[in-house]
Amino acid sequence: FDKNGFVTIIDKRTDNVFKNFGKFELSEEDENGVVKNVRYEKQEPRISIINAGPLEAGIKVRKRLKIKSKRIRGWKVVKVWVKYFLKISSNILEAEVRVEEPENKYILDMLFPTECGKVRETIEMSNLKLHKHTHSSNDLQRIGFNGFMSISDKKRSLSILTEKPVFYRLKLDNSRTVSININNYASESERKSVNYRSESRFGIFPDGDIFGKKIDGLFKIYEEFLSKK
């Protein structure tokens, strides 16, 4: 972790390094259905240790995204808490994300730069079925999944596992960033008083190459992730 609360993952099996996981992107949909980025100011994150091992390491990152509002002549604040856990016997970095927002209109995405070359294809698993997707530079479509999604080139792979249905899209930037929508499925029970709250749980698994011969292994990894709740 760095001072911004971003995560670096080193896969010791392949020596692949994944940097800057944990960045956020905020947007909202206008009355015409057009999604636009929302500019915000970041407060310095608070980082604390939950567990120091030896069987499990846990880190909590708290972030505040401040949005200037002309209507109230002040600031609206989207609050985000992320807890990361890594168990000694696991290949999965688990992330529990809690979001609290002042209005039920913001779209909050968590970004995962994969550095997967010039890849334009991803695979997602929903309802135990695999689906392949080809992305274009103008493609803003968000793809829903309720299992896992994976991106891979010849040298590195990354899979994101989810406990709840979420949406993702692949940015065709130099980092081939996967953008995961983390607050789309707030249930009525999760929406309390004035603030809207949502909670999500993800698994981050490097070397999840389902374009090769590891598909059976990735299904087992997903089952392991669900069993560790």
C-alpha positions in Angstrom: 0.0 0.0 0.0 1.2 3.5 -0.7 0.2 6.8 1.1 -2.8 7.2 -1.3 -4.3 3.8 -0.3 -3.5 2.2 -3.6 -2.5 -1.5 -3.7 0.4 -3.2 -5.4 0.1 -6.9 -5.9 3.2 -9.1 -6.6 2.4 -12.6 -8.0 5.3 -14.7 -6.8 4.4 -17.5 -9.1 4.8 -15.4 -12.3 6.7 -12.3 -11.0 4.0 -10.1 -12.5 3.3 -6.9 -10.7 -0.1 -5.1 -10.6 0.0 -1.5 -9.4 -2.4 1.2 -8.4 -5.4 -0.9 -7.6 -8.0 1.0 -5.5 -8.4 4.2 -7.5 -12.0 5.5 -7.9 -13.9 7.2 -10.6 -17.1 9.0 -9.9 -19.9 9.8 -12.5 -23.6 10.4 -12.8 -26.3 10.0 -15.3 -28.2 13.1 -16.5 -31.8 13.4 -17.5 -31.0 12.3 -21.0 -29.3 9.1 -19.9 -25.8 10.4 -20.7 -23.2 9.3 -18.1 -20.7 12.1 -17.3 -17.7 12.2 -15.0 -18.1 14.1 -11.8 -15.1 16.1 -10.6 -14.3 15.8 -6.9 -11.6 16.7 -4.4 -9.9 13.9 -2.4 -9.1 14.1 1.2 -6.0 12.3 2.4 -7.1 8.7 3.1 -6.9 7.0 6.5 -5.1 3.7 6.5 -5.1 1.4 9.4 -4.1 -2.2 10.1 -6.9 -4.7 11.0 -4.8 -7.8 11.3 -1.0 -8.1 11.2 -0.8 -11.9 10.7 0.7 -14.4 10.8 -2.4 -16.3 9.5 -4.2 -13.3 8.0 -3.2 -9.7 7.0 -5.9 -7.0 6.9 -5.8 -3.3 6.0 -8.6 -0.8 6.0 -8.6 2.3 3.8 -11.1 5.1 4.3 -11.6 7.7 1.6 -13.7 10.8 1.2 -14.7 12.2 -2.2 -15.9 15.8 -1.9 -18.2 17.2 -4.6 -18.8 20.9 -4.8 -22.6 21.7 -4.9 -23.9 25.1 -6.0 -27.4 24.1 -4.9 -26.5 23.8 -1.2 -23.5 26.2 -1.5 -21.2 23.6 0.1 -19.9 20.1 -0.4 -21.5 16.7 -0.8 -19.3 13.8 0.4 -19.2 10.3 -0.9 -17.6 8.1 1.8 -15.8 4.9 0.9 -14.3 2.2 3.2 -12.3 -0.7 1.7 -11.0 -3.6 3.8 -8.4 -5.8 2.2 -7.6 -9.3 3.5 -5.0 -11.8 2.5 -4.9 -15.2 4.2 -1.8 -17.3 4.4 -3.3 -20.3 2.5 -5.2 -18.2 -0.1 -4.3 -17.0 -3.7 -7.1 -14.4 -3.5 -6.8 -10.8 -2.2 -10.3 -10.1 -0.8 -11.8 -6.6 -0.8 -14.9 -5.6 1.2 -16.2 -2.2 0.0 -18.8 0.0 1.7 -20.1 3.1 0.1 -22.2 5.9 1.7 -23.4 8.6 -0.6 -25.7 11.7 0.0 -27.9 11.0 -3.0 -28.8 7.9 -4.9 -27.5 9.1 -8.2 -23.7 8.7 -8.3 -21.9 5.9 -10.1 -18.7 4.8 -8.3 -16.2 2.7 -10.1 -13.2 0.9 -8.7 -10.3 0.8 -11.2 -7.9 -2.1 -11.8 -5.1 -1.3 -14.3 -4.1 -4.7 -15.7 -1.3 -3.8 -18.1 -2.5 -6.6 -20.4 -0.9 -5.4 -23.6 -3.3 -4.5 -26.4 -6.0 -7.0 -25.4 -9.6 -6.1 -26.5 -11.3 -9.2 -25.2 -12.6 -10.2 -21.8 -14.5 -13.2 -20.5 -17.2 -13.2 -17.8 -19.0 -15.9 -16.0 -22.6 -15.5 -14.9 -24.9 -18.2 -13.7 -22.1 -20.8 -14.3 -21.9 -19.9 -18.1 -19.0 -18.2 -19.8 -19.4 -15.3 -22.2 -16.8 -13.7 -24.3 -16.8 -9.9 -25.1 -14.8 -7.8 -27.6 -14.4 -4.2 -26.7 -14.0 -1.1 -28.9 -12.6 2.3 -28.2 -16.0 3.9 -28.3 -17.7 1.1 -26.3 -19.1 2.5 -23.0 -21.4 -0.4 -22.4 -21.3 -1.9 -19.0 -21.4 -5.7 -18.9 -23.2 -7.3 -16.0 -21.9 -10.5 -14.3 -22.5 -12.3 -11.1 -19.5 -14.7 -11.0 -16.1 -13.5 -12.3 -14.6 -11.6 -15.2 -11.1 -12.2 -16.6 -8.6 -10.4 -18.9 -5.5 -12.1 -20.2 -2.6 -11.7 -22.6 0.3 -14.1 -23.1 2.2 -13.0 -20.1 -0.3 -11.8 -17.4 -3.8 -12.3 -16.4 -6.2 -10.9 -13.8 -9.7 -12.0 -12.6 -12.2 -10.2 -10.5 -14.6 -12.3 -8.5 -17.8 -10.9 -7.1 -20.3 -12.0 -4.5 -23.2 -9.8 -5.8 -24.2 -8.9 -9.4 -22.1 -5.9 -10.7 -21.2 -4.3 -13.9 -17.8 -3.8 -15.5 -16.2 -2.3 -18.6 -12.8 -2.4 -20.2 -11.0 0.9 -20.9 -8.8 0.6 -23.9 -6.2 2.8 -22.4 -2.5 2.0 -22.2 -3.1 0.2 -18.9 -6.1 -1.8 -20.1 -8.0 -0.7 -17.0 -10.9 -2.8 -15.8 -13.6 -0.5 -14.2 -15.9 -2.3 -11.7 -19.1 -0.5 -10.7 -19.3 -1.1 -6.9 -22.5 0.7 -5.8 -25.0 -0.3 -8.5 -26.9 -2.9 -6.5 -27.8 -1.2 -3.2 -30.8 -3.0 -1.8 -33.6 -1.2 0.0 -32.4 -2.6 3.3 -29.0 -1.1 2.6 -30.4 2.4 2.0 -30.9 4.0 5.3 -32.1 7.5 6.4 -30.7 10.3 4.3 -27.6 8.5 3.1 -27.6 5.7 0.6 -25.4 2.8 1.6 -24.2 -0.3 -0.4 -21.8 -3.1 0.4 -19.8 -5.3 -1.9 -17.3 -8.1 -1.7 -14.7 -8.9 -4.3 -11.8 -11.3 -4.9 -8.8 -10.2 -6.8 -6.9 -13.1 -8.4 -3.8 -12.7 -10.6 -2.9 -15.4 -13.1 -6.5 -16.2 -13.8 -6.0 -17.1 -17.4 -9.2 -18.6 -18.7 -8.2 -18.0 -22.3 -5.7 -20.9 -21.7 -6.2 -24.2 -19.9 -7.0 -22.9 -16.4 -10.8 -22.6 -16.6 -11.5 -25.5 -14.3 -9.0 -24.1 -11.8 -10.7 -20.6 -11.9 -14.1 -22.1 -11.2 -12.6 -23.8 -8.1 -11.0 -20.5 -7.1 -14.4 -18.8 -7.3 -16.0 -21.6 -5.2 -13.2 -21.0 -2.6 -14.0 -17.3 -2.6 -17.7 -17.8 -2.0 -17.0 -20.3 0.8 -14.8 -17.9 2.8 -17.5 -15.3 3.5 
